[in-house]
Amino acid sequence: MEKDDKQGLLFGISTKKQKEEIEIYHDEVYDDNNKPFGHQFLIIPIRSRNFFNTILMAERKKYKANALTINWKKLRENYNRNRNIVAQRWLEVLYDATHNSSFKYIKENREPLITKAPLGIKIGSVFIPSINAMSDEFWLHVEKSEDRTKKKYETLLRWGIQGCLHFFFNPDYTNYSQVLVKNFYTDSKVFGEVNLDRARIFERLEYKVRNYIKINENIKITPVMKSKIKTPEVNFEELTDIILGATCYLCGNEKKEDWKGKIIEPLKIIYSKRERGGNLRTSGHYRNFTVGYCSVDENNELNFHNWELSLDDENIQQESQKTLI
């Protein structure tokens, strides 16, 4: 058996190249003193959609949180701890769902649910110190400042999607031969405040991405409304919100608290794997996560690299992931 075959079987992955159809869930955060502006993405294969939602709903039911909104800003140390528990459990489930191995889940009746293949779920984000850090030079023809801000928002969004797709599905480093982006969902609050231009995002993206990436010609930007009826879209959008909040907490200047640290521990373990450097290739999370940071130099040029974990409230920026875009 070839070495690559052994590597593939180690993580339960066939070395045969495969095609994947995916949905992208999106949320964003605006910059303040503790965090930068950023876009968060949760990528879910169509084949794993229903199964993954079943697991998230099982965790809701287990902790009597069927109608609760699982939202980062709603987490409180001493109030409605079931929300905190579900947020933590979702991140623990995410740890396994983003791993390159078969997925195992034990139901309340102790019955195991085991998949033959990885779920193929991926998480990615892109941040910038401030949306206003992007130069107006490219949008001088746009008169209103709010219109320039919108174009900056859409540009960084498009770059983030492009970077994630290139990083996660590159055939040279993964077992994918092609990926089709079928659907794109975003928080209804985002959609309501920023009237996103589908053509400017996805039609331009279609001409920018590499040949192993295809965009559904009928793709829409679908807003997901908050609801007590927890559809797959609502659950996935709420999970995206938790990932975004946890990422900002781990990498930003937000005050560190023990109770929050317990909730975000599974995500911290994933992100900490970047410290392995070249040895990350042997990790089961290889090319299934990325946290990109865009800095602006004195020449107004954008430089993409990792957003490192914040240790003792000090951000350590290392220019180590040039492959993001």
DRENDO-1510 file (C-alpha; in Angstrom, 1 decimal, always signed):
<recs>
REC; n; res; u; v; w
REC; 1; MET; +0.0; +0.0; +0.0 .
REC; 2; GLU; +1.3; +3.4; -0.9 .
REC; 3; LYS; +2.1; +5.9; +1.8 .
REC; 4; ASP; -0.7; +8.3; +0.7 .
REC; 5; ASP; -3.2; +5.4; +1.0 .
REC; 6; LYS; -2.1; +4.7; +4.5 .
REC; 7; GLN; -2.5; +8.4; +5.4 .
REC; 8; GLY; -6.0; +8.4; +3.9 .
REC; 9; LEU; -7.1; +5.3; +5.7 .
REC; 10; LEU; -5.8; +6.6; +9.0 .
REC; 11; PHE; -8.4; +9.3; +8.9 .
REC; 12; GLY; -11.1; +7.2; +7.2 .
REC; 13; ILE; -10.8; +9.2; +4.0 .
REC; 14; SER; -10.6; +7.6; +0.6 .
REC; 15; THR; -7.7; +8.9; -1.4 .
REC; 16; LYS; -9.9; +8.8; -4.5 .
REC; 17; LYS; -10.7; +12.4; -5.5 .
REC; 18; GLN; -14.3; +13.3; -4.9 .
REC; 19; LYS; -16.8; +16.0; -5.8 .
REC; 20; GLU; -18.6; +17.9; -3.1 .
REC; 21; GLU; -21.7; +20.1; -3.0 .
REC; 22; ILE; -21.8; +22.6; -0.1 .
REC; 23; GLU; -23.8; +25.3; +1.6 .
REC; 24; ILE; -22.1; +28.4; +3.2 .
REC; 25; TYR; -23.5; +30.0; +6.4 .
REC; 26; HIS; -22.3; +33.5; +7.1 .
REC; 27; ASP; -22.2; +36.0; +10.0 .
REC; 28; GLU; -20.3; +39.1; +10.6 .
REC; 29; VAL; -19.0; +41.3; +13.4 .
REC; 30; TYR; -18.3; +45.1; +13.4 .
REC; 31; ASP; -15.1; +46.4; +14.9 .
REC; 32; ASP; -14.8; +48.1; +18.3 .
REC; 33; ASN; -12.1; +48.5; +20.9 .
REC; 34; ASN; -12.0; +44.7; +21.6 .
REC; 35; LYS; -12.4; +43.2; +18.2 .
REC; 36; PRO; -11.9; +43.9; +14.5 .
REC; 37; PHE; -14.4; +43.8; +11.7 .
REC; 38; GLY; -14.8; +40.2; +10.3 .
REC; 39; HIS; -16.8; +37.7; +8.3 .
REC; 40; GLN; -17.3; +34.1; +9.6 .
REC; 41; PHE; -18.2; +31.1; +7.5 .
REC; 42; LEU; -19.5; +27.7; +8.3 .
REC; 43; ILE; -19.3; +25.3; +5.3 .
REC; 44; ILE; -21.6; +22.2; +5.4 .
REC; 45; PRO; -21.7; +19.5; +2.6 .
REC; 46; ILE; -25.2; +18.9; +1.4 .
REC; 47; ARG; -24.7; +15.1; +2.1 .
REC; 48; SER; -24.1; +15.9; +5.9 .
REC; 49; ARG; -26.7; +18.6; +6.3 .
REC; 50; ASN; -29.6; +16.6; +7.8 .
REC; 51; PHE; -27.4; +14.3; +9.9 .
REC; 52; PHE; -25.5; +17.3; +11.4 .
REC; 53; ASN; -28.8; +19.1; +12.2 .
REC; 54; THR; -30.1; +16.0; +13.9 .
REC; 55; ILE; -27.1; +16.0; +16.2 .
REC; 56; LEU; -27.5; +19.8; +17.0 .
REC; 57; MET; -31.2; +19.2; +17.8 .
REC; 58; ALA; -30.4; +16.2; +20.0 .
REC; 59; GLU; -28.2; +18.5; +22.1 .
REC; 60; ARG; -31.0; +21.1; +22.3 .
REC; 61; LYS; -33.5; +18.4; +23.5 .
REC; 62; LYS; -31.1; +17.0; +26.0 .
REC; 63; TYR; -30.7; +20.3; +27.8 .
REC; 64; LYS; -34.3; +21.5; +27.3 .
REC; 65; ALA; -33.2; +24.3; +24.9 .
REC; 66; ASN; -35.5; +23.5; +22.0 .
REC; 67; ALA; -36.7; +27.1; +21.5 .
REC; 68; LEU; -33.7; +28.9; +22.9 .
REC; 69; THR; -31.6; +31.2; +20.7 .
REC; 70; ILE; -28.0; +30.0; +21.0 .
REC; 71; ASN; -26.3; +33.3; +20.5 .
REC; 72; TRP; -22.9; +34.5; +21.8 .
REC; 73; LYS; -24.2; +37.8; +23.1 .
REC; 74; LYS; -26.9; +36.0; +25.1 .
REC; 75; LEU; -24.4; +33.8; +27.0 .
REC; 76; ARG; -24.4; +34.8; +30.8 .
REC; 77; GLU; -22.4; +33.3; +33.6 .
REC; 78; ASN; -25.3; +32.9; +36.1 .
REC; 79; TYR; -28.4; +33.1; +33.8 .
REC; 80; ASN; -30.0; +30.3; +31.7 .
REC; 81; ARG; -27.0; +28.0; +31.9 .
REC; 82; ASN; -28.6; +25.6; +29.5 .
REC; 83; ARG; -27.8; +28.0; +26.7 .
REC; 84; ASN; -24.2; +27.9; +27.8 .
REC; 85; ILE; -24.1; +24.2; +28.0 .
REC; 86; VAL; -25.6; +23.8; +24.5 .
REC; 87; ALA; -23.1; +26.3; +23.1 .
REC; 88; GLN; -20.3; +24.3; +24.6 .
REC; 89; ARG; -21.7; +21.0; +23.4 .
REC; 90; TRP; -22.2; +22.4; +19.9 .
REC; 91; LEU; -18.5; +23.3; +19.8 .
REC; 92; GLU; -17.6; +19.9; +21.1 .
REC; 93; VAL; -19.7; +18.4; +18.3 .
REC; 94; LEU; -18.1; +20.8; +15.8 .
REC; 95; TYR; -14.6; +19.5; +16.9 .
REC; 96; ASP; -15.6; +16.0; +15.7 .
REC; 97; ALA; -17.5; +17.2; +12.7 .
REC; 98; THR; -14.5; +19.1; +11.3 .
REC; 99; HIS; -12.2; +16.1; +11.8 .
REC; 100; ASN; -11.0; +14.0; +8.9 .
REC; 101; SER; -12.4; +10.8; +10.4 .
REC; 102; SER; -15.7; +9.0; +10.8 .
REC; 103; PHE; -18.1; +10.8; +13.1 .
REC; 104; LYS; -19.4; +9.1; +16.2 .
REC; 105; TYR; -22.2; +10.4; +18.5 .
REC; 106; ILE; -23.8; +8.7; +21.4 .
REC; 107; LYS; -27.6; +9.3; +21.7 .
REC; 108; GLU; -29.4; +9.6; +25.1 .
REC; 109; ASN; -30.4; +6.0; +25.0 .
REC; 110; ARG; -26.7; +5.1; +24.5 .
REC; 111; GLU; -27.3; +4.1; +20.9 .
REC; 112; PRO; -24.2; +5.1; +18.8 .
REC; 113; LEU; -24.5; +7.0; +15.5 .
REC; 114; ILE; -21.5; +6.4; +13.4 .
REC; 115; THR; -20.7; +7.6; +9.9 .
REC; 116; LYS; -18.5; +5.7; +7.5 .
REC; 117; ALA; -17.0; +9.0; +6.2 .
REC; 118; PRO; -16.1; +12.4; +7.7 .
REC; 119; LEU; -18.9; +14.9; +7.8 .
REC; 120; GLY; -16.6; +17.3; +5.8 .
REC; 121; ILE; -17.6; +20.4; +7.8 .
REC; 122; LYS; -15.3; +23.4; +7.7 .
REC; 123; ILE; -15.0; +26.8; +9.5 .
REC; 124; GLY; -13.2; +29.9; +8.2 .
REC; 125; SER; -13.1; +33.6; +8.9 .
REC; 126; VAL; -11.4; +36.7; +7.7 .
REC; 127; PHE; -10.8; +39.8; +9.8 .
REC; 128; ILE; -9.5; +43.3; +9.3 .
REC; 129; PRO; -8.7; +45.9; +12.1 .
REC; 130; SER; -11.5; +48.1; +10.8 .
REC; 131; ILE; -13.6; +48.1; +7.7 .
REC; 132; ASN; -12.5; +51.8; +7.3 .
REC; 133; ALA; -8.9; +50.5; +7.2 .
REC; 134; MET; -9.5; +49.6; +3.6 .
REC; 135; SER; -8.4; +52.5; +1.4 .
REC; 136; ASP; -11.1; +54.6; -0.5 .
REC; 137; GLU; -8.7; +54.6; -3.5 .
REC; 138; PHE; -10.6; +51.9; -5.4 .
REC; 139; TRP; -14.0; +53.5; -4.8 .
REC; 140; LEU; -13.3; +57.2; -5.5 .
REC; 141; HIS; -16.1; +57.1; -8.1 .
REC; 142; VAL; -18.6; +56.3; -5.3 .
REC; 143; GLU; -19.9; +59.5; -3.8 .
REC; 144; LYS; -21.6; +58.5; -0.6 .
REC; 145; SER; -19.4; +57.2; +2.2 .
REC; 146; GLU; -22.0; +54.6; +3.2 .
REC; 147; ASP; -22.0; +53.2; -0.3 .
REC; 148; ARG; -18.2; +52.9; -0.2 .
REC; 149; THR; -18.5; +51.1; +3.2 .
REC; 150; LYS; -21.0; +48.7; +1.6 .
REC; 151; LYS; -18.6; +48.0; -1.3 .
REC; 152; LYS; -15.7; +47.4; +1.2 .
REC; 153; TYR; -18.0; +45.0; +3.1 .
REC; 154; GLU; -18.8; +43.0; +0.0 .
REC; 155; THR; -15.2; +43.0; -1.2 .
REC; 156; LEU; -13.9; +41.5; +2.1 .
REC; 157; LEU; -16.8; +39.1; +2.1 .
REC; 158; ARG; -15.9; +37.9; -1.5 .
REC; 159; TRP; -12.3; +37.6; -0.5 .
REC; 160; GLY; -13.2; +35.6; +2.5 .
REC; 161; ILE; -15.3; +33.1; +0.6 .
REC; 162; GLN; -12.7; +32.8; -2.1 .
REC; 163; GLY; -9.9; +32.2; +0.4 .
REC; 164; CYS; -11.8; +29.6; +2.2 .
REC; 165; LEU; -12.8; +27.7; -0.9 .
REC; 166; HIS; -9.2; +27.7; -2.2 .
REC; 167; PHE; -7.8; +26.6; +1.1 .
REC; 168; PHE; -10.3; +23.9; +2.0 .
REC; 169; PHE; -10.8; +22.3; -1.4 .
REC; 170; ASN; -7.4; +22.5; -3.2 .
REC; 171; PRO; -6.9; +19.1; -4.9 .
REC; 172; ASP; -3.2; +19.3; -4.4 .
REC; 173; TYR; -3.6; +19.0; -0.6 .
REC; 174; THR; -7.0; +17.3; -0.2 .
REC; 175; ASN; -9.1; +14.5; -1.6 .
REC; 176; TYR; -11.4; +16.8; -3.5 .
REC; 177; SER; -11.5; +17.1; -7.2 .
REC; 178; GLN; -14.3; +19.7; -7.4 .
REC; 179; VAL; -16.7; +21.7; -5.2 .
REC; 180; LEU; -20.0; +23.2; -6.1 .
REC; 181; VAL; -21.3; +26.1; -3.9 .
REC; 182; LYS; -25.1; +25.6; -4.0 .
REC; 183; ASN; -26.5; +27.9; -1.3 .
REC; 184; PHE; -25.4; +30.9; +0.7 .
REC; 185; TYR; -27.2; +31.9; +3.9 .
REC; 186; THR; -26.6; +34.9; +6.2 .
REC; 187; ASP; -28.1; +36.4; +9.3 .
REC; 188; SER; -31.3; +38.3; +8.6 .
REC; 189; LYS; -30.0; +41.2; +10.6 .
REC; 190; VAL; -27.0; +41.5; +8.4 .
REC; 191; PHE; -29.2; +41.2; +5.3 .
REC; 192; GLY; -31.5; +43.9; +6.6 .
REC; 193; GLU; -28.8; +46.4; +7.3 .
REC; 194; VAL; -26.6; +45.7; +4.3 .
REC; 195; ASN; -28.4; +45.1; +1.0 .
REC; 196; LEU; -25.9; +42.7; -0.4 .
REC; 197; ASP; -25.3; +42.8; -4.2 .
REC; 198; ARG; -25.5; +39.2; -5.4 .
REC; 199; ALA; -23.9; +39.9; -8.8 .
REC; 200; ARG; -21.0; +41.8; -7.2 .
REC; 201; ILE; -20.3; +39.0; -4.8 .
REC; 202; PHE; -21.0; +35.7; -6.7 .
REC; 203; GLU; -20.8; +36.7; -10.4 .
REC; 204; ARG; -17.4; +38.3; -9.8 .
REC; 205; LEU; -16.4; +35.3; -7.5 .
REC; 206; GLU; -17.1; +32.9; -10.4 .
REC; 207; TYR; -14.4; +34.6; -12.5 .
REC; 208; LYS; -11.9; +34.8; -9.6 .
REC; 209; VAL; -12.0; +31.2; -8.3 .
REC; 210; ARG; -9.8; +28.4; -9.5 .
REC; 211; ASN; -11.1; +25.8; -11.9 .
REC; 212; TYR; -12.0; +23.2; -9.2 .
REC; 213; ILE; -14.6; +25.6; -7.7 .
REC; 214; LYS; -18.0; +26.0; -9.3 .
REC; 215; ILE; -20.8; +28.4; -8.3 .
REC; 216; ASN; -24.4; +27.5; -8.7 .
REC; 217; GLU; -25.7; +29.8; -11.4 .
REC; 218; ASN; -29.0; +30.2; -9.4 .
REC; 219; ILE; -27.3; +30.9; -6.1 .
REC; 220; LYS; -29.2; +33.3; -3.9 .
REC; 221; ILE; -28.2; +35.3; -0.7 .
REC; 222; THR; -30.8; +33.9; +1.7 .
REC; 223; PRO; -31.5; +35.7; +5.0 .
REC; 224; VAL; -32.2; +33.4; +8.0 .
REC; 225; MET; -34.7; +34.8; +10.4 .
REC; 226; LYS; -34.5; +34.2; +14.1 .
REC; 227; SER; -37.2; +31.8; +15.1 .
REC; 228; LYS; -38.3; +29.5; +17.9 .
REC; 229; ILE; -38.9; +26.9; +15.2 .
REC; 230; LYS; -35.4; +25.5; +14.8 .
REC; 231; THR; -35.0; +24.6; +11.2 .
REC; 232; PRO; -31.6; +23.4; +9.9 .
REC; 233; GLU; -30.9; +26.9; +8.6 .
REC; 234; VAL; -31.7; +28.5; +12.0 .
REC; 235; ASN; -29.5; +26.0; +13.8 .
REC; 236; PHE; -26.6; +26.4; +11.4 .
REC; 237; GLU; -26.8; +30.2; +11.5 .
REC; 238; GLU; -26.8; +30.2; +15.3 .
REC; 239; LEU; -23.8; +27.9; +15.4 .
REC; 240; THR; -22.0; +30.3; +13.0 .
REC; 241; ASP; -22.7; +33.1; +15.5 .
REC; 242; ILE; -21.2; +31.0; +18.4 .
REC; 243; ILE; -18.1; +30.2; +16.3 .
REC; 244; LEU; -17.7; +33.9; +15.4 .
REC; 245; GLY; -18.1; +35.1; +19.0 .
REC; 246; ALA; -15.7; +32.4; +20.3 .
REC; 247; THR; -13.1; +33.2; +17.6 .
REC; 248; CYS; -13.2; +36.9; +18.6 .
REC; 249; TYR; -12.9; +35.9; +22.2 .
REC; 250; LEU; -9.9; +33.7; +21.6 .
REC; 251; CYS; -8.0; +36.0; +19.3 .
REC; 252; GLY; -9.2; +39.5; +20.3 .
REC; 253; ASN; -8.9; +41.7; +23.4 .
REC; 254; GLU; -12.1; +40.7; +25.1 .
REC; 255; LYS; -11.6; +40.1; +28.9 .
REC; 256; LYS; -10.9; +36.5; +29.6 .
REC; 257; GLU; -13.3; +34.8; +32.0 .
REC; 258; ASP; -13.1; +31.2; +33.2 .
REC; 259; TRP; -16.8; +30.3; +32.4 .
REC; 260; LYS; -16.3; +31.5; +28.8 .
REC; 261; GLY; -13.0; +29.7; +28.6 .
REC; 262; LYS; -14.8; +26.4; +29.4 .
REC; 263; ILE; -17.4; +27.0; +26.6 .
REC; 264; ILE; -14.8; +27.8; +23.9 .
REC; 265; GLU; -12.3; +25.1; +24.9 .
REC; 266; PRO; -13.1; +22.8; +21.9 .
REC; 267; LEU; -12.5; +25.6; +19.4 .
REC; 268; LYS; -9.3; +26.7; +21.2 .
REC; 269; ILE; -7.9; +23.2; +20.8 .
REC; 270; ILE; -8.6; +23.3; +17.1 .
REC; 271; TYR; -7.0; +26.7; +16.6 .
REC; 272; SER; -4.0; +25.7; +18.8 .
REC; 273; LYS; -3.1; +23.0; +16.3 .
REC; 274; ARG; -1.6; +25.7; +14.0 .
REC; 275; GLU; +1.3; +25.8; +16.4 .
REC; 276; ARG; +2.4; +22.5; +15.0 .
REC; 277; GLY; +3.6; +24.3; +11.8 .
REC; 278; GLY; +4.4; +21.8; +9.1 .
REC; 279; ASN; +3.3; +19.0; +11.4 .
REC; 280; LEU; -0.3; +20.2; +11.0 .
REC; 281; ARG; -0.4; +18.1; +7.9 .
REC; 282; THR; -0.7; +15.0; +10.1 .
REC; 283; SER; -3.6; +16.5; +12.1 .
REC; 284; GLY; -7.2; +15.3; +11.6 .
REC; 285; HIS; -8.2; +18.9; +11.3 .
REC; 286; TYR; -5.8; +19.7; +8.4 .
REC; 287; ARG; -7.3; +22.2; +6.0 .
REC; 288; ASN; -10.6; +22.2; +7.7 .
REC; 289; PHE; -10.3; +25.5; +9.6 .
REC; 290; THR; -8.7; +28.9; +9.0 .
REC; 291; VAL; -8.7; +32.2; +10.8 .
REC; 292; GLY; -7.4; +34.9; +8.5 .
REC; 293; TYR; -6.3; +38.4; +9.4 .
REC; 294; CYS; -5.9; +41.2; +6.9 .
REC; 295; SER; -3.5; +44.0; +7.9 .
REC; 296; VAL; -3.0; +47.2; +6.0 .
REC; 297; ASP; +0.6; +48.5; +5.5 .
REC; 298; GLU; +1.9; +52.0; +5.0 .
REC; 299; ASN; +1.3; +51.7; +1.3 .
REC; 300; ASN; -2.3; +50.7; +1.8 .
REC; 301; GLU; -1.6; +47.2; +0.6 .
REC; 302; LEU; -3.4; +44.3; +2.2 .
REC; 303; ASN; -1.5; +41.4; +3.7 .
REC; 304; PHE; -3.2; +38.2; +4.8 .
REC; 305; HIS; -1.9; +36.0; +7.6 .
REC; 306; ASN; -3.2; +34.0; +10.6 .
REC; 307; TRP; -5.0; +35.7; +13.4 .
REC; 308; GLU; -3.2; +34.1; +16.4 .
REC; 309; LEU; -4.7; +33.2; +19.7 .
REC; 310; SER; -4.7; +36.0; +22.3 .
REC; 311; LEU; -2.5; +35.1; +25.2 .
REC; 312; ASP; -2.7; +37.3; +28.3 .
REC; 313; ASP; -4.7; +39.8; +26.2 .
REC; 314; GLU; -1.7; +40.3; +23.8 .
REC; 315; ASN; -2.3; +39.5; +20.1 .
REC; 316; ILE; +0.5; +37.7; +18.4 .
REC; 317; GLN; +0.3; +38.2; +14.7 .
REC; 318; GLN; +2.4; +35.9; +12.6 .
REC; 319; GLU; +2.6; +36.1; +8.8 .
REC; 320; SER; +2.4; +32.4; +8.3 .
REC; 321; GLN; -0.6; +31.6; +6.1 .
REC; 322; LYS; +0.0; +33.2; +2.7 .
REC; 323; THR; -2.3; +30.6; +1.1 .
REC; 324; LEU; -5.5; +32.2; +2.4 .
REC; 325; ILE; -6.2; +34.1; -0.8 .
</recs>
